[in-house]
């Protein structure tokens, strides 16, 4: 009987040792996975544009650059997922409509504007993070000059480049 009790005690001791070893390894594995996740997150955030995570501020401006439209204003109407319907404006020659925005944490900030002048109508992305987070740098300024022949973009309001035509 004594050998059986000794064997059972030895078995319980061995079982307890195995459980302790398993739990210790599990703690090490959990710590390792946690550290690996944090390291991968830091690497991902440094490679992926930080604008998407921390929320950068930008200034967007749409300018009526028509040479002579005093009798017929340029009408602009903008909406966004963040701010909703931003309303419409009638811009006379040289007038502008602008706003400041802060990108959201998901990196999908998007501002869509529709412009109408006489029979011409065009919707365009006034600001979209994947396209504009880099090209509006370093001043974080996205400016649009709307002319008779199309839409011009500038990040400094000195150098303008035609981005697209009305149609």
Buried (B, 14 or more C-beta within 10 A) or exposed (E): EEEEEEEEEEEEEEEEEEEEEEEEEEEEEEEEEEEEEEEEEEEEEEEEBEBBBEBBEBBBBBBBBBEEBEEBBBBBBBBBEBEEEBEEBEBEBEBBBBBEBEBBEEBEBBBBBBBBBEEEEBEBEBBBBBEBBEEBBEEBBBBBBBBEEBBBBBBEEEEBEEEEEBE
